[in-house]
Amino acid sequence: MCGIFGVTGDKDTTELLIHGLKRMEYRGYDSSGICLNNEELIRKRAVGPLSNLEPLVVDLPDSKCGIAHTRWATHGAPTVENAHPHVSSELDVAVVHNGIIENEVELRNFLKSDDKELEFESETDSELVAHLLSKELKKINSKIKNITEDQILSSWKNVIDKLEGSYALAAVISGREDSILFARKFAPLILSHDGKRGLLASDVSCVVGLSESVFYLEEGDWGIIKDLGVKIFNIDGDTVELKPKKLEWELGDAELGGYPTFMLKEIYEQPRVVRDCLRGRLSRDKIKGVKIPYHPRLLRIVGCGTAYNAGLLARYYIEQLSKIPVILDHAHEFRYGAPSGPKSLVVGISQSGETADTLAAIDAAQERGYPTLGIVNVESSTIARNVDHIIGIRAGPEIGVASTKAFTGQVLGGLLIAMKLGQDSKNFHREDLSYFDRHARMLPTSMERMLNDQNIKTKLWEAQQYFSGKNHAFFLGRNTSYPIALEGALKLKEISYIHAEGYAGGELKHGPLALVEEGTPIVVIASEGSSHKKLLGNAREVSSRGAKVIFITHQEDELADSHADLVIKVPRTHDLLQPLMYNIICQLLSLNIAEERGCNVDRPRNLAKSVTVE
Ligand code: F6R
């Protein structure tokens, strides 16, 4: 989704702004722009990839301050007029904005009532902020250079106070060549300052490599960043003394490191994610460092997309190991349901920690008085800061839009909760944990072996051929492989644009079977116990209708051989961990298919990495 970057106090401002925009490309965008803050504001904008903006900024004069934006269209089509930065009529203010101004109509009328001649250049809600600030400044003095900094700050506060909705904002004023005004509410914004250069960004990845520590603004914080320092105020206007925090991530995390795509890099990072996520938390006799507010009677899990799928697998694990019932909701549907009973616990799963729907579900849970737990990757994110306790999955930055390594971390986070509650309720015993621990320690090596197995690579290539020229595919699973079927289908559709659906095998005869025809590719993901045999039956059902069946299972499964056109076998591990191995095969299969179709796997069309609007 939209990204903001700002620089003050550096002689290479244009270069830095473009660098920041490139770092945010992964989030998804359809237009971009920059504004340099010199005696006059200099603005350049372009629709499409950053390569369309770059030629427009090559000959810009030196400047030591500027703001930049990547836009993902919400209010108005992706056009140059709607691209940020937006300026006031007299070009004295430029603004970049992430979020949604909900009282847009009232503000538009308010501005018009004062100035009937006022023309809006764009269809965006963001443009209004530039007009509002310009209007406030003019009330003080028509010559900006005669306005004091305190007056600028109070004008900015007056503007912010008028805004309803969500925003991360950065604004520059012509003639104030070292200053950027900022504000945040329900949208992320961070600052950094080394005494000479100030940076402001909506995304940590922009500042990785440029700064070692950052200020994480709180909801409602606002202020000014200049070449010499930062002034931060809270919603009441009181000065805030924020302590800089060390950046969680390093430069290598945000770079390809020799891989052709971030998606491939992140798939290959999964053995490391397992090691890091379980480090210090899992031992032979105890789950450590996993804080759960109380032993709940009911768990509610919320998440979106891949995080929801991880939540589904977590649900199976929690119910199986602790016997505590779990209700799983798409985060955006949670608020429509009835409140849970007493002693419920709400668990939000989110890689970015900024997904607006998940954030809103957490807020709703807190309003209803329930304790909340977050399974998050970005530990400085809004969700991480809003929940009562977090389990950080330690996956490192996930740059590819399609979530891969985060799924593995999210499932492990769910498993830790399941085992902890299982131990507390005496359903998961010390010997169970010790047995699990043995396998979990070997899992990264098994994953590495699988990722480098030539035979598996050949099988994946063969499987890929079944999708050639196809527009529809199915993924089937049962029990703990059902979430993998959903996730496999999600991955395939989002990066290859092949229509794919994940089904529980038992659902097949209740409708979807009608769609199976000669050559339909169907990926069947093995499950554990008695459900496996039923799944083999499902494979037969589709096979006898002409489908091409690809069975993903483990090396000890001999039954699958006679039930599929192609069987991909992966190393055997603990039943609770086996789905993670299968999921990696699905990720690789989707990636290969998408690349063969010429798709950009890191940046699929229409999608954004972090969905910060509801
Ligand atoms: C799919 C994908 C999305 C995200 C979803 C939630 O590959 O990446 O479905 O999983 O948008 O995002 P987070 O986990 O950041 O809340």
Residues whose N, C-alpha, C, O or C-beta is under 5 A from the ligand:
A	BS01	F6R	C304 G305 T306 A307 I349 S350 Q351 S352 G353 T355 V401 A402 S403 K609 V611
